[in-house]
Amino acid sequence: MSNIISFKNINRLAIPAIIAGIAEPLLSITDTAIVGNIPQYGTESLAAVGIVGSFLSALIWILGQTRSAISAIISQYLGAGKIEEVKTLPAQAIFFNILLSIFVLVSTIFFVEDIFRLYNASGKILEYCVIYYDIRVWGFPLTLFTFAVFGIFRGLQNTFWPMIVALIGAVTNIVLDFILVYGIDTIIDPMGIQGAAWASLLSQMLMAIIVFFLLVTKTNVTLRLRFPINKELGRLITMSLNLFVRSIALNTALYFAASNATSYGDEYIAAYTIAMNIWMFTAFFIDGYGGAGNILGGRLLGSQQYKLLWQLAKRVSLYGIGVSLILAVFGFIFYAPIGKIFTSEVVVLDTFYSIFFIVLLVQPINGLAFVLDGIFKGLGEMKYLRNVLLGATFLGFIPSLYICNYFDLKLYGIWISFMVWALFRGIALLIKFRKKFLPLITG
């Protein structure tokens, strides 16, 4: 049984999870880098992509929590040897999730300008926000479907197929970005920011089709809606609702950050967009070990192997912190070239370089917080995760941001506040894990 938490087995799950996890931020990073280098209105286009990306990420994270809930329940039943008891759950959960996503999509498309004015967008930036959003939004239900199926695969201890799908989606998006944004002489006219939106949408469509095919052909899971309602659907919805509230808290922090950055000026929101895309990329990179902790933690909890669960938490936390340190060192070594990937605007680059070091310094804190977050999801501790994010946002991030704004720290203040936010999360999760599981081992 100890082989379950071996270095080989953890990385067998973590490495594909890392590659799969960075698919969504990689799509945004590709759009950011390519759009930021458009010859005309590059800064405005970059700012629009950042604002829309923040809003769409909010929607995806808020409604995509079914993935974690499905993964946790399936992992626990797999560990307990009762997987047949939840075979009707995935189809019911996905059906519920897609209906909810369509409702949210329809309810937002009539208020697009009003939504982005809340982010302090105006003029050319607001115009580009609307253009970009009107296309990309239709990939929203497709992404939620893909994420939910990823959760099923994770629950079955399989991160390989999500990795393959993510790679195909990322490569497709990069190729289409170059073709559609810049065009091909005498064949395709340059589409600018619209091309970036179409590239993302077509990539999301392809990923949804492939993941559906793999689920049908590579697993025994059926997407045929069957009744009666599975006994675990209520728990899944409760877990999802707790994560729903948690994601609202998370995205409240992101909203305050993006809206404040926009209010400082065009170069600030453009620089913030670059920094946030790098932050998201590294977060999902680190979260691969959180995914391994999620998958294996749920299984060990289901089989009541508490000692192994404790050892698992220590190992994946160390691995996550180690990876985060490597990412930080890489960022410091390639400090200047990284910024130039995204834009050639000197004022934007100077603004970005002035705060990028904070993004790098916070990486080890993220390593602990994100890995423990993944473990807690696998354990089904969604209520506590909800409370931690509420505290981190409303007692940590927002007060810190207002204090920093009082001293006119601008982007420095935003990233200092994110550091406080990450510290709050990591410490709270560490205390809770020790308090709950240490007595089960020593008692």
Summary of the structure (lengths in Angstrom):
residues: 443
radius of gyration: 21.1
end to end distance: 21.2
largest distance: 74.5
contacts: 1698
relative contact order: 0.14
helix: 85%
strand: 0%
